[in-house]
Amino acid sequence: MLWKKLLEDKFGSVISKVDVVFDQTLGLTLLQIVLDVHDSEQVVIWTNQINDFLETYRSEFNFEAVDVQSKGFQTVFSVEEMSAWFENTQDSETKWLFRLKQAHEKHDSYIGQILAVDTDSFTVRWNNRGQFRKTQLPKSKIQDIHTYFSLDEVPTIN
């Protein structure tokens, strides 16, 4: 059965990817569905609708379980993508991890906030052992830029 076509016809562009895969850990064949949504509540709503819809095709299942997941969000950016993003948002609060091709001022990576973007560099505010500093990171030295997640900043669930 062409599960991707069937699900896309019913649910449209919210369906990003559909595969039948064997999960070694579970020892099960899964219908793996990736949704183009980021909100966990939306994933639950879509999962319920997809499960209800698939029940009408139970006799044609070539899998043992359904795995519905979010596509997630981008966490790694190129220099060009980050320049465009900063021009649009002017966000100087978000922290980023800058991985460098070659060392800059004796560091091969920086964690900090973007304060400004020029044609050939990023102005970054970073914490050097308790001392907040600004530096100009040349775009030519940057390998890639990652969203920075700190474990002490992750919200807890009560």
Secondary structure, DSSP 8 states (H G I E B T S, - for coil): --HHHHHHHHHGGGEEEEEEEEETTTTEEEEEEEES---HHHHHHHHHHHHHHHHTTGGG--SSEEEEEE-----EE-HHHHHHHHHHH---SSEEEEEEEEEETTEEEEEEEEEEE-SSEEEEEEEETTEEEEEEEEGGGEEEEEE---GGGS----
